């Protein structure tokens, strides 16, 4: 009995010991990490040491990295950024709902629903083919030009509509790709259980499709947060427009750098989270 337990322990130790291949791969990873660290440090050191030696560095530093101007304008930029966040907050759900509806139109398979499918194709072709800023100009200046009474002439309403129209087309295509990624056997299995086409889409296809496209849609919503700044062209005083006001007031470009830092503080963590979701999804598949 004792010999058996000793033998089991020996087997456990032998299986826990790393193989030669695992030891080799660990060594390769350590060497790669060291090389990456050294090369990154060398590039950063070169930037820190060489850029200040440029002839125009003093003028650039005074115009773009002025500490006094940064301290005076940064609180106002943060306050203006709240408007960006609010526009994003009410645009994102509208985009998600509209994008899902367009994706379902494009996936319509019944002959009687062909007009919906045609509408979905035309919608995505048009609004993916137009620049965001052009749609903002057309809607933001065109619709209020009809002479609508308040509040229907508000640039907040029509600027939001422009963002929703454009980004819904991209979200719809991402969702449609997720729907197409679900194997036909899933639909066939649902039909064999007696589910209608509507219930199959609702309970079988969509839950899997939406889960598959979350990382891609996260990247689209990160881009949306940045493109909210384009609404400044039709009136709203959000962070980009506020930075322009401060630039004119102080005759200095430092407010733009402050606005860039605020955007980066939000978008970089969101981007890393999207990468985490994508890597997690890839690991689950493999």
Buried (B, 14 or more C-beta within 10 A) or exposed (E): EEEEEEEEEEEEEEEEEEEEEEEEEEEEEEEEEEEEEEEEEEEEEEEEEEEEEEEEEEEEBEBBBBEEBBEBBBEBBBEBBEBBEEBBEEBBEBBBEBBBBBBBBBBBEEEEBEEBBEBBEEBBEEBEEBEBBEBBBEBBBEBBEEEEEEEEBBBBBBBBBBBBBBBBBBBBBBBBBBBEEBEEEBBEEBBEEEBEBEEBBEEBBBEBBBEBBBBBBBBBBBEBBBBBBBBBBBBBEBBBBBBBBBBEEBEBBBBBBBBEEBBEEBBEEBBEEBEEBBEEBEEEEE
